[in-house]
Amino acid sequence: MPLETTVAAPRRGIALRGIAAHLLGNPLGGVTAALIIIFVAASLLSPYFLTGFNLMIIARSLAFVGLVTIGQSVLMILGELDLSVGAIGGLAGIAGGVLMVQLGLDPWLALLLCVMLGGLCGWINGTLVTRLRLHSLVLTIGMAGVYGGIILVVTKGVAITSIPGDIAFLGRGAIGGVPVPFVILLVCLAVVAFVMQRTPLGRYVYAIGSNADAARMLGIRVNAIRTGAFVTAGVLSAVAGMLMVARLGSAQPSIGETWVLAPIAAAVIGGVATTGGLGSPLGAVLGAVIIGIIENIIVLFGISPYWQSVVSGGIVVLAISFDAIARRAMAREN
């Protein structure tokens, strides 16, 4: 055997061990390794997975759930949950349809007003949680019913069509071959990740999620930050809703109905603790990518789309179960 071959083999082994050690030592190592494995497996299972067209579909679909996931992950780091984010996205989309089609408002102004509406819904949620000291899970279940009911009252279950083509580029266009919704997702992720990792505000969020009482004693404005997180989640959900309207060319009453379980599952898969204080928006979005690939494989294999709900629900149960087991193991070690 040539000397070069015998030397190269150990070097490759050392390099692979170094990569593995880096992944395991990184907070995002687990979800990154899982994503790589699932991506490779999907590539081997279906010859259509790595085609440019299919990857475009995955990226475009991921953008909508990904935006909601970013907001949900910030809330979960705080130790909160918002189960009305899907309804907020749907309400923003319907409001956009009403403003643009029925009232003839400029599409870009309508877009801005709908994003502000999402922030207002988030502010209402956050204010009720903090001022009345209500449990966010219970409250937002009720608010999801309120927002969903408003959608049905306004639309009577009928879609609003003839959305102006001015905003179609936001939902259907591409920049350098990358879908515009995915580009918007990356921009929003970069902004939120920077705030969470590089600013005092982000450190306050983690401090509140770890121990709200201790954070309050340190002078951190706990209620204001909590409300701000709900506003952020509302804004991102509204952006997702309006992008979906731009993609479909109509405001469907069903927009946002699937944006409840998937963001929670994605966040937990990405390392966000259900008890607060741990995780990152980047990890949550990587978790959303994993779910998106799994759902795409279901479609490529011609499996009934109804199984997507089964898979999504199963992923939620497994993710939360593993998270609970990991938290108990950490508690025993401490």
C-alpha positions as CSV (number, residue, x, y, z in Angstrom):
1,M,0.0,0.0,0.0
2,P,1.5,3.4,-0.9
3,L,2.6,5.6,2.0
4,E,0.4,8.5,0.8
5,T,-2.7,6.3,1.2
6,T,-1.8,5.1,4.7
7,V,-1.2,8.6,5.8
8,A,-4.3,10.1,4.1
9,A,-6.7,7.6,5.7
10,P,-5.8,8.5,9.4
11,R,-5.9,12.2,8.5
12,R,-9.5,11.8,7.1
13,G,-10.4,9.9,10.2
14,I,-9.0,12.7,12.4
15,A,-10.9,15.3,10.3
16,L,-14.2,13.4,10.6
17,R,-13.7,13.0,14.4
18,G,-12.9,16.7,14.6
19,I,-16.1,17.6,12.8
20,A,-18.2,15.3,15.0
21,A,-16.6,16.7,18.2
22,H,-17.4,20.3,17.0
23,L,-21.0,19.4,16.3
24,L,-21.5,17.7,19.6
25,G,-19.9,20.6,21.5
26,N,-22.0,23.2,19.7
27,P,-25.5,24.1,21.1
28,L,-26.8,23.7,17.5
29,G,-24.7,20.5,16.9
30,G,-27.6,18.0,17.5
31,V,-30.1,19.7,15.2
32,T,-27.4,20.3,12.6
33,A,-26.3,16.7,12.6
34,A,-29.9,15.5,12.4
35,L,-30.5,17.9,9.5
36,I,-27.5,16.6,7.6
37,I,-28.5,13.0,8.1
38,I,-32.1,13.6,7.0
39,F,-31.0,15.6,4.0
40,V,-28.6,12.9,2.9
41,A,-31.3,10.2,3.5
42,A,-33.9,12.2,1.5
43,S,-31.4,12.6,-1.4
44,L,-30.9,8.8,-1.5
45,L,-34.5,7.9,-1.1
46,S,-35.8,10.0,-3.9
47,P,-34.1,11.0,-7.2
48,Y,-36.4,14.1,-7.3
49,F,-35.4,15.5,-3.9
50,L,-32.2,17.4,-5.0
51,T,-33.8,18.9,-8.2
52,G,-33.8,22.6,-8.3
53,F,-37.6,22.7,-8.7
54,N,-38.1,20.6,-5.5
55,L,-35.7,22.6,-3.5
56,M,-37.4,25.8,-4.5
57,I,-40.7,24.3,-3.3
58,I,-39.2,23.4,0.1
59,A,-37.7,26.8,0.5
60,R,-40.9,28.7,-0.4
61,S,-43.0,26.5,1.8
62,L,-40.5,26.8,4.7
63,A,-40.6,30.6,4.6
64,F,-44.2,30.8,6.0
65,V,-43.8,28.4,8.9
66,G,-40.3,29.6,9.5
67,L,-41.4,33.2,10.1
68,V,-44.0,32.0,12.6
69,T,-41.4,29.7,14.2
70,I,-39.0,32.6,14.8
71,G,-41.6,34.5,16.8
72,Q,-42.7,31.4,18.7
73,S,-39.1,30.5,19.6
74,V,-38.6,33.9,21.2
75,L,-41.7,33.4,23.3
76,M,-40.6,29.9,24.3
77,I,-37.2,31.1,25.4
78,L,-39.2,33.5,27.6
79,G,-41.2,30.6,28.9
80,E,-44.4,31.6,27.1
81,L,-46.5,30.1,24.2
82,D,-48.8,31.7,21.7
83,L,-51.3,29.3,20.1
84,S,-53.0,32.2,18.3
85,V,-50.1,32.9,15.9
86,G,-51.7,31.0,13.0
87,A,-55.0,32.9,13.5
88,I,-53.1,36.2,13.6
89,G,-51.5,35.3,10.3
90,G,-54.9,34.4,8.8
91,L,-56.5,37.6,10.2
92,A,-53.8,39.7,8.7
93,G,-54.2,38.0,5.3
94,I,-58.0,38.5,5.4
95,A,-57.6,42.2,6.4
96,G,-55.2,42.6,3.5
97,G,-57.8,41.2,1.1
98,V,-60.5,43.5,2.5
99,L,-58.3,46.6,2.3
100,M,-56.9,46.0,-1.2
101,V,-60.0,44.5,-2.9
102,Q,-63.0,45.8,-1.2
103,L,-61.7,49.2,-0.1
104,G,-59.3,49.8,-3.0
105,L,-56.4,50.8,-0.7
106,D,-52.9,50.9,-2.1
107,P,-51.4,47.3,-1.8
108,W,-48.2,48.4,-0.1
109,L,-50.0,50.6,2.4
110,A,-52.4,47.7,3.0
111,L,-49.4,45.4,3.6
112,L,-48.0,47.8,6.2
113,L,-51.3,48.2,8.0
114,C,-51.8,44.4,8.1
115,V,-48.3,43.9,9.6
116,M,-49.2,46.6,12.2
117,L,-52.5,44.7,12.8
118,G,-50.4,41.6,13.6
119,G,-48.4,43.6,16.1
120,L,-51.6,44.9,17.7
121,C,-52.9,41.4,18.1
122,G,-49.6,40.4,19.7
123,W,-49.8,43.5,22.0
124,I,-53.3,42.5,23.1
125,N,-52.1,39.0,23.9
126,G,-49.1,40.2,25.8
127,T,-51.0,42.8,27.7
128,L,-53.6,40.3,28.8
129,V,-50.9,37.9,29.9
130,T,-48.9,40.4,31.9
131,R,-51.5,42.7,33.3
132,L,-54.0,40.1,34.2
133,R,-51.4,37.5,35.0
134,L,-53.1,34.9,32.8
135,H,-51.4,31.8,31.6
136,S,-50.3,32.4,28.0
137,L,-51.2,28.9,26.8
138,V,-54.8,29.2,28.0
139,L,-55.2,32.8,27.0
140,T,-54.0,32.3,23.4
141,I,-56.2,29.3,22.9
142,G,-59.1,31.6,23.6
143,M,-57.7,34.5,21.4
144,A,-57.2,32.0,18.6
145,G,-60.9,31.5,18.7
146,V,-61.5,35.2,18.7
147,Y,-59.3,35.9,15.7
148,G,-60.5,32.9,13.9
149,G,-64.1,33.9,14.5
150,I,-63.5,37.4,13.2
151,I,-62.1,35.8,10.0
152,L,-65.3,33.8,9.5
153,V,-67.5,36.8,10.3
154,V,-65.8,38.9,7.7
155,T,-65.5,36.3,5.0
156,K,-68.4,33.9,5.8
157,G,-65.9,31.2,4.8
158,V,-65.4,32.5,1.2
159,A,-62.0,33.5,-0.1
160,I,-61.3,37.1,-1.2
161,T,-60.0,37.0,-4.7
162,S,-58.6,39.4,-7.3
163,I,-55.7,40.5,-5.1
164,P,-53.7,43.2,-7.0
165,G,-50.6,41.9,-8.8
166,D,-48.4,44.6,-7.3
167,I,-47.5,42.3,-4.4
168,A,-47.4,39.0,-6.3
169,F,-43.6,39.2,-6.5
170,L,-43.4,38.9,-2.7
171,G,-45.1,35.5,-2.8
172,R,-44.1,34.1,-6.2
173,G,-40.9,35.9,-7.2
174,A,-37.3,34.9,-6.8
175,I,-34.0,36.8,-6.3
176,G,-31.1,35.0,-7.9
177,G,-33.1,31.8,-8.0
178,V,-34.0,32.0,-4.3
179,P,-37.7,32.5,-3.5
180,V,-38.5,35.9,-2.2
181,P,-40.4,34.6,0.9
182,F,-37.3,32.6,1.8
183,V,-35.1,35.7,1.4
184,I,-37.5,37.6,3.7
185,L,-37.3,34.7,6.2
186,L,-33.5,34.9,6.2
187,V,-33.5,38.7,6.8
188,C,-36.0,38.4,9.7
189,L,-34.0,35.5,11.2
190,A,-30.7,37.5,10.9
191,V,-32.3,40.5,12.7
192,V,-33.9,38.5,15.5
193,A,-30.9,36.3,16.0
194,F,-28.6,39.4,16.2
195,V,-30.9,40.9,18.9
196,M,-31.0,37.7,20.8
197,Q,-27.3,37.0,20.8
198,R,-25.6,40.4,20.6
199,T,-27.7,42.9,22.5
200,P,-28.7,43.4,26.1
201,L,-32.3,43.0,25.2
202,G,-31.6,39.4,24.1
203,R,-29.7,38.7,27.3
204,Y,-32.7,40.0,29.2
205,V,-35.0,37.5,27.4
206,Y,-32.8,34.6,28.4
207,A,-32.6,35.9,31.9
208,I,-36.4,36.1,32.2
209,G,-36.9,32.7,30.7
210,S,-34.4,31.2,33.3
211,N,-35.8,33.0,36.3
212,A,-38.3,35.8,35.9
213,D,-38.3,36.7,39.6
214,A,-34.5,37.1,39.7
215,A,-34.7,39.1,36.5
216,R,-37.3,41.4,38.1
217,M,-35.0,41.9,41.1
218,L,-32.2,43.0,38.8
219,G,-34.4,45.8,37.5
220,I,-35.3,44.1,34.2
221,R,-38.7,45.2,32.9
222,V,-40.1,41.8,32.7
223,N,-43.6,42.6,31.6
224,A,-42.5,45.1,28.9
225,I,-40.2,42.5,27.4
226,R,-42.8,39.8,27.5
227,T,-45.3,42.0,25.8
228,G,-42.7,43.0,23.2
229,A,-42.1,39.3,22.4
230,F,-45.8,38.8,21.8
231,V,-45.8,41.8,19.5
232,T,-42.8,40.4,17.6
233,A,-44.6,37.0,17.2
234,G,-47.7,38.8,16.0
235,V,-45.7,40.9,13.4
236,L,-43.9,37.9,12.0
237,S,-47.2,35.9,11.8
238,A,-48.8,38.8,9.9
239,V,-45.8,39.0,7.5
240,A,-46.3,35.2,6.9
241,G,-50.0,35.7,6.3
242,M,-49.5,38.5,3.8
243,L,-46.8,36.6,1.9
244,M,-49.2,33.7,1.6
245,V,-51.9,36.1,0.2
246,A,-49.3,37.3,-2.3
247,R,-48.5,33.7,-3.2
248,L,-52.0,32.5,-3.7
249,G,-53.4,35.7,-5.2
250,S,-56.3,35.4,-2.8
251,A,-57.1,35.8,0.9
252,Q,-58.2,32.3,2.0
253,P,-60.0,31.9,5.4
254,S,-57.8,28.8,6.0
255,I,-54.5,30.7,6.0
256,G,-52.6,30.0,9.1
257,E,-54.5,26.9,10.2
258,T,-51.4,24.7,10.1
259,W,-49.1,27.3,11.7
260,V,-49.7,26.1,15.3
261,L,-48.1,22.7,16.0
262,A,-45.3,22.9,13.5
263,P,-43.5,26.0,14.9
264,I,-43.6,24.5,18.4
265,A,-42.2,21.2,17.2
266,A,-39.6,23.0,15.1
267,A,-38.5,25.1,18.1
268,V,-38.2,22.0,20.4
269,I,-36.3,20.0,17.8
270,G,-34.0,23.0,17.4
271,G,-33.1,23.0,21.1
272,V,-35.5,25.6,22.5
273,A,-36.5,24.4,26.0
274,T,-40.2,24.2,26.7
275,T,-39.4,25.6,30.2
276,G,-37.6,28.7,28.9
277,G,-34.1,30.1,29.1
278,L,-32.5,27.9,26.5
279,G,-32.4,27.8,22.7
280,S,-32.1,30.1,19.8
281,P,-34.2,31.3,16.8
282,L,-31.6,29.8,14.4
283,G,-32.0,26.4,16.0
284,A,-35.8,26.7,15.8
285,V,-35.6,27.4,12.0
286,L,-33.3,24.5,11.5
287,G,-35.9,22.4,13.2
288,A,-38.5,23.8,10.8
289,V,-36.2,22.7,7.9
290,I,-36.2,19.2,9.2
291,I,-40.0,19.1,9.4
292,G,-40.2,20.6,5.9
293,I,-37.9,17.9,4.4
294,I,-39.9,15.1,6.1
295,E,-43.2,16.5,4.8
296,N,-41.7,16.9,1.3
297,I,-40.5,13.3,1.3
298,I,-44.1,12.3,2.1
299,V,-45.3,14.1,-1.0
300,L,-42.5,12.7,-3.2
301,F,-43.5,9.2,-2.2
302,G,-47.1,9.8,-3.1
303,I,-48.3,9.2,0.5
304,S,-51.6,10.7,1.3
305,P,-51.3,14.4,2.5
306,Y,-53.5,13.5,5.4
307,W,-50.5,11.7,6.9
308,Q,-48.7,15.1,7.2
309,S,-50.9,15.9,10.2
310,V,-50.1,12.6,11.7
311,V,-46.4,13.2,11.2
312,S,-46.5,16.7,12.5
313,G,-48.4,15.7,15.6
314,G,-46.0,12.8,16.1
315,I,-43.0,15.0,15.8
316,V,-44.4,17.4,18.4
317,V,-45.0,14.5,20.9
318,L,-41.5,13.1,20.3
319,A,-39.8,16.4,20.5
320,I,-41.5,17.5,23.7
321,S,-40.9,14.0,25.2
322,F,-37.2,14.1,24.4
323,D,-37.0,17.6,25.7
324,A,-38.6,16.6,29.0
325,I,-36.3,13.6,29.3
326,A,-33.3,15.7,28.7
327,R,-34.4,18.3,31.3
328,R,-34.8,15.6,33.9
329,A,-31.4,14.2,33.1
330,M,-29.8,17.6,33.5
331,A,-31.6,18.2,36.8
332,R,-30.3,14.9,38.2
333,E,-26.8,15.8,37.2
334,N,-27.0,19.1,39.0
